[in-house]
Structure formats: C-alpha cells, structure tokens
Amino acid sequence: MNRGVQVVETCFVSPSEGTPKKQLWISALDNLLAYRGHTPTVYFYRSATDADADFFSIARLKESMARALVPFYPLAGRLSLDTDGQLVIDCNEEGALLVVARSDLTLDDFVDLKPSPELKMLFVPRVEPSSVMLGIQVTFLKCGGVALGTAFHHVAGDAISAFHFFQTWSAISREGHGAVLAAPSHDRELLRARSPPVVHPDALSLFCRQLSLTPPSEPVVNEVFTISSGRLAALKLAASGGGHVSTFCTISALVWRCACVARGLHPDAKSHLTLTANIRRSLKPNLPDHYFGNAIIFLETVALVQDVISESLADTASRIRRVIGRMDDEVARSAIDYYKLAEGERRPLPSGSLPVTELRVVSWLGMPVYEAGYGWGKPEMFLGAESSRQGLRAVLLACSYGWDSSDKSFVGIVEN
C-alpha cells in the first residue's frame, strides 16, 4: 500500500433545512470521552459492474447527507467552550466535512487487512479544524470499488449513536424520500449528574480507575484473529458451565487468559479487565429510544493472574458475567456522578500505554455495521482504521470480520 491517494474535492455539507442554533450541553459521559477526538473507521464497497457510472454518486451522497444532518444537527456543529469555559457542541450549521479522492489502489491490495496508521492516512479524512464533529472521505479505487472513511468525534456520541447516523444517511441515499427514519433524541439533560452528586460505595468498586498513560515505548502492532462459527460454538459451550453465556463474555474471557499468558505476568499479580457497558436500558426510566450521545460507562473486574490462567473458561466468563449483571439504575447514576466529580482531575492522554496488567475490551458485536448500503450494495468489509488510543493494548470485537460478511457468526478481534 505504498501508492497514494489524490484529493479532488473538499467541502462542508450543511443541513438541507434550518436546524436549532444553540449550544448543546454535554454530559459527564460525553466529557469523559471528548479527549479521544475522532474515531476512524473504513467501509469498503465493490462496484457491481464496471460500467456503473453512477456508483457512489457524489451529488447523491451530498444531498442525502444534507438531509440526514437535519435530525442529526449536532454533527454539523463545532466543539466549543461556553462562557464558563465548559465544553459544548455549538450547533451552528457550519457543516460536516466531505472529501472526495481517487487512488490507484484496488480492493485486492487489502487481502490481509488490519488497522494501521497507513490505512487511516489513506482513507480517513484529516479533520481540520479539529472542532468539526464529522468527517467523511469517499475514495474511488482503481478497480471500481470505493473506500468510505469516517471520522466521528467521540464527544458527539458513542458507537450506537454513530451507527444510527450512518444507518439514517445510507437509508436516505438508498431509498430517497421514502426512507423510514428513527429520529434521534438530543435531550442530554437526562444524563445530568444528581445534585449533589452521590456515589454509592458498592457501585464504586465496579468503576474503572483513572489511569495515567505513558508514551508507547515501541511501535503499536495490531493483529486480527478470526474465529469461525464452529470454533465460536465450541468456545461458548466450554464457557457456559451448563448454562447460557454470551459471545461477549466468552471471547472476553478467552482474550483475558491469552493476554495474561502472552505477557508473562507474575502469577501473584492482579490483572484488571475493563469493560464498556451501555446504560440506556439500565436507567430508570430508560433513556429514549435512539438517544444520541454517549451512554456508556466503564466497569472493571480484577483477578489474580494465576486464577485467570488456571481456572476454567466458564469460571472466567462467570467473573465477567457477574460484573455485567450488577448493572442497574444506581450503578449507572453513581457512575455519572463519579465522572462528574472527577471532571476537574487530570485526564488521560489520547494516546499512550496502559500498565501491562491492564486489558480493555470494547464490543461492536450486534452493531449494524453491514447495513450501511447507500444504494449500491452493502459493504464487503468494515473495520476501525486505527486505534484512537495508541498503545492501550485494547481489544476490539466485531462481527463478520472479513470480506465475506454473509456469515454473521464470525468474530474479529483486534489487539494493539
């Protein structure tokens, strides 16, 4: 992949209709993730026929994006500060970034595809200014295919919110005015901390601790491990202990064990596994359907290395399941209050290394990543272009990793 990409057009796409002009307050959960900046992803599409002159029509993409930005108007705004110096999203209709490019690369150049700085440099737009909420790059490849790179600012929302936007945009492009849309909810006041903030002692033990990251001592290496549907079924059987176990708990338990062994950790060391948890259905009352923003908290489970390595996969999966099972309204509210109280403390850097005893797991299982069809077929491949937190030794789980996205039981794991 030593051939370059030539940018042929750069513009900003604004909502096709007037939208609310205001400063959108962001919650402690938004503020917690603001430092991570833009999350880079890439979709790859193969042209159905070489003669399809309308394939990924830029005019059609611009028009549909402009329409999608009406309900998702914060994505057309800018990250800013209010009069008190607090981060807000300035909903000013300045627009989302759209870059059009061409390359002499082909889809066949990406057989052994994995996240890398080069992949991000090729296909994800460089967002300038950095306050822009959303950047899109459409790169036409020599073979007739297209790489659609996205840069979605984490302060705007979590993965659930991001994929909601891309589903909406692609549906409008595909179906036109007949698209059935699920409107996002922008009421972030629903996640305001209690007054005064109250952190329940029992809940505090579940939260991920604030860690100081150090610069990576060596280049970050990403690897992809594909687990077949048959192998996944065997792992889930081993992890079930005679009951039901989720794919997430199974693969997280496996990766935790493998990480402890591969890193050569001392048997008496404590290993910390951090999980992300969606609180949309844990809060009482539940958040509105299609809440747009960040609604995830970080949970933690701790065990001795010797226990993680020696116990059965079912026992390790049970540890993870118990932590997830403790999620309720009080835990979610305590987390919001905890992060609010911690806002004045020093934040982790956007890149750096975790202690070797730490492992963080993020799941995109079940996300509608392969439903982003803009009218020219579904993507053949989707992945994160590069970890937004270099050196964190994080694990990314995503369904249907590989060019054949028809088998939804495949699981891709990326560790860096």
N, C-alpha and C positions, 0 to 999 in steps of 0.2 A: 504494500500500500504506500509506495513512495511517490505516486503521482498525485498532483494537486487538484484542488477544486477552485474553479473560477467563478467569482460572484458576478452576476449580470444585472441584478436589481436589488435595491434595499429600500424599503418603505415602511411606514407605520399605518396600520389598519385601525380605524376608529369605528365605534358602534354605528350601525346604519340608521339608528334613531336616537333621539335625545335620551339621556340617562341621568339618574340623580348625580348632581355635582355636590360632593360633600367629602369630609374627611372621615373615613371609616375607622372606628376604634378597633383595635386588635386585642385579643385576649392574651392572658399569660401563656397559654399554649401556643399561640401564634408567635409571641415574642420569644419564646424559648427556642423556636426553630428559625427565627429570622436570620441569624448569623450564617446559616448554611447556604444562603443565596439560592441560586437556580439549580434545580435537579435536571441533569441532562439525560435524555433518552433518544433512541433512534428506532423508527419503524422502517422496514424495507418492503417495497411493493414490486411485484413483477408485472410488466406490461402484458396484457392478454394477447395482443397482436402487435407486430412491428409497425403496422400501418395506422395504429390508433393515434391520430394527430391531436386528439382532444385529451389524451392521457394526462391526468393531473393538470387540467387547465388552470392556469394561474388566475385568470379572471373569475372563474367559478369558485376557486378557493378563497379569493379575496372577498367576494360577495357573501359567501356562506360564513366566513369568519366574522365579517362585519355584523351579520345578523346574530351570530352566536354571542358576540360581545355585548349585545343589548341586555339579556338577562345576566350575563357574567361580567357586568360592567367594571368590577374592581380590577379585572385583568387588563383593562385599557387605561388604568391609572398608574400612579407612581408611588414608590415608597418614599415617605417624607416624615417630617417631625412637626408636631403641633406646637402651640405656644408654650407648652410646659416642657418641651424637649422630649416628648414621648413619641415612639414610632406610630405612624398611622399610614393607611393607604389613601392617598389623595386621589379620589375618583374624579378625574378631570378630562376624561375622554381623549387624552393625547394619543392613545392607541397602542396596539401590540406590534412588536417588530416582526416583519416578514422579509426574509432573504431568499432570493432565487439564485441558484447556482447550477453549474454544469461540471461534469467530471468525465475523464476517460476511463474511470474505474468501472467494473462490471460487478454484478451480484456474485459471480463465480470467484471474485477476489476475496470473498468473505466466508469461505467454507468453514474455517476454524475461527469463528467469530467470538470475541470476548471483549469486555470493557477495557479501554485503554485511553491514554491521553491522545493518541493519534486519531482514534475513532471520534472522539469528541471534537478535536481540532478540524477534522474533515467535514463533519455533518451537523454539528450543533452550532447554532449561531453565536457569535461573540456579542453579548448583550451590552450595548452602550447607549445611554448611561446605565449603570448597574441598578438604578432605581426602577427600570422597566420591569413590569410584572411578568410578561410573557414574550418569549422569542421563538419564532418558527423558521426553519430553513428547509426549503424544498430543493433537493439536488437531483438533477436529471443525469442518470448514468449512461454510459456508452451503449450498454446492452438494451436500453429502452426502459429499464426499471427506474425506480425512484427511491431515494432515501429521504425520509421525513424526520428531521431532527427537531427536538423540542427543548426549551429551557423554561421551566415553570418555577417561579420564585416560591420558595417554601413558606414564606410568610402569607402568601395568598391562600394556601390550603395544603392538606395532606394528599396522599396518593388517591384516596377515594374521591376527593374533590377534583383533582386534576383529571382523572379518567372520566368523571362526569362531564367536564367541559369538552374533552376530546370526543366523547360519545355524541354530545349535542352538536358540535361543529360538524362531525362526519355525517350525522343523520341529515342535517340541513343541506350539506353538499350533495348527498346521495338522493334525497327524497324531495328537495325543494320545499315549497310552501306546505306540502302535505306532511312534513315531518311532525311526529308527535313528541313534544318536548316535556321533560320534567323540570319545572322551574327550580332553581337553587334558592335556598334560604340564606340571607345575609345578616340575620339577627345574631351577631356575635355577642351581644349583651347577655345571651343565655349562658355564656361561659364566664361571666364576670365572677371574680372571687367574692366570697362572703365577707361581710363587714361586721366585726373584724374577722380576718382570716383565721380559720381553725383547722389544725392538722391533727387528726385522730392518731394517738400513739400506735395503735395496732396497724393502721394504714401506712405509717411512716416506714415501717420495716420493709414494705414492698417496693418503695420508690428507688429508682436508680440513683446512686450517689453522683454528685457533681465531681467530675474528674478533671485534672489538669493534663492536657495533652502535650506531648513533646514532639519536636520535629522528627520526621522519619529518618532513621539512621541509614537506610538503604532504599533503593527504588521500590515502589509498590508493585507487587505482582498479583495479577488477577488470574484465577483459574475457573473453569466451568466443568462441573461434574453432572452428567445426565443420568438420571435414574429411570430405568424402563418401568413400564406399568407393572410388569410381572415382579420385578425386584421390589418395587414400592409395596405391592400387596404382601410380599413375604416379610418385609420390614414392619409393616403395620401389624401383621399377625404376631410377630415377635414382641412388639412393643405394647400389645393390647393387654397382656396379662389375663386374657379371658374375657375382657370387656371391650368397649368401644374406645378407640383412640384416633385422634385426628392426624391428617398428614403433617400438619404443622408441628405437633408435639413429637411425632415420630422422627421427622427429619432433623428437628432442633436437637433432640436427644442424641441422635447419631453424630451430628456435626460437633456437638459439645464434647462427646467422648473422643472423637478423632482429633479435635484440636488439642485436648489435654495430652494425648499420646504424642502427636506430631511436635508439639512444642517442648516436650521433655520436661514437663513441670514436676516439681518435687511432690511426692505423694502426700505430704502433710500440708501443702499449700492450699489456700482457699481459692476456688475458681468461681468467678461471678458470671452468670449468664443474664443478659439484659434482653427483654422482650418489649416490643411495642404493642399497646393494647388500644383498640378502638372503643371509646366510651359513649358512642352515640346511643346505644341501647342499654347502657348501664345506668345512665342518669334517670332520675325520676322527677318529673316526667321525661320521657325520651326526647332527644333533640328532634327537630322536624326532619321529615324525610328530605334527603338531598341537602342537608346542612352543608354550606360552603365555607370552609375554613379548616383549621387544624383541630381535630378532636381525638388526638392520641396522647397517651401518657406512657411512661417507661417503667416497666416492672422489672424486678430483679429476684433471682433465686441463687443461692450460694450453697456450695457443697465442697467437701474435701476432694482433691484430685483423685486420691486413691479410691474413693467411693464411686465417683463418676466412671472411672476406668473399670472397676471390678464388679459393680452391680449389674444386674440385667438391664437390657434396653427398656424393658417395661417399667423398672423402678425409676430410671432416669426420666422417662416420659411422664411418669406419675408425678415426679417433682414439679415438672413444668405445668402439668395439668392442674395441680393444687394451687399454684400461684394464679393462673388464669381464672380458676374457679372462685377466687376471693374477690374478683371484681364486682363491685356494687356501687350504689349511689354515693355512699360515704367515702369509699376509696377514691372515686373519681373527684368528688368535691374537695377532699383533703389534698389530692394531687394538684388541683387548680390553685388552692390556697397556698400550698407549699411552693409552687413555682412562682406565684405572685410575690411571696415573701423573699424569694431568692433572686428577684429581678435586679436588685442592687449589687449582687455579688459578681465577681469576675466570671465571664463566660468562657467556655472552651473555644479554642481557635477552630476555624472551619476545616483545617487540616492538621493532622498530627497523629501520633501513635498512642494507642491505649497500652496500659500495662499488659504484659504477656499473659497474665491470669484472667484477663477480661475477654469476653466474647459477646458481640451484639448481633441479634438476629432480627431481620426485617422481612416480613412476608408480603408478597404480592399475589399469593395464592387466591384464586377466585376473582381477581381483578379482570375487568372486561378488556384486556389489552388487545385481543384479536378481533374486537368488534368495531374497530376504527376503520371502517371501509367508507371511503369518500365518494364512492360511485364507480370505482374501477377495480373492485375486488378487495378482499381483506388482506392485511399484511401477512407476508410469509415469515417474517421474523421481527421480534421486538426484544430490546434489551436496554438496560441502563448503559449509557455511553461510557461513563466513568464514575467511580465513587465520588460523591461530593465531599466526602470526608477522608481524604487520602490517609492511608496508614492506620485506619481504625480496625483493621482485621475483622470487618463486618461480614455478615453472611446475607446474601440476597436469595430469596426463594421465589421462583416464578414458574407458573405452569406453562406447558407447551414450549419449552425452550428448544429451539432447533428449527430448521427450515420447514419441516412437516408439522404444521400447527394443528393438524386434524386430530391427533391423539392428545386429549386434554389431561391424561394421567401422567404424562412425563413431567418431571420436576427438574428445574435447573438451579444449581447452586453456584454462586459466585463468591469466592472468598478473596479478600485483599488484605 
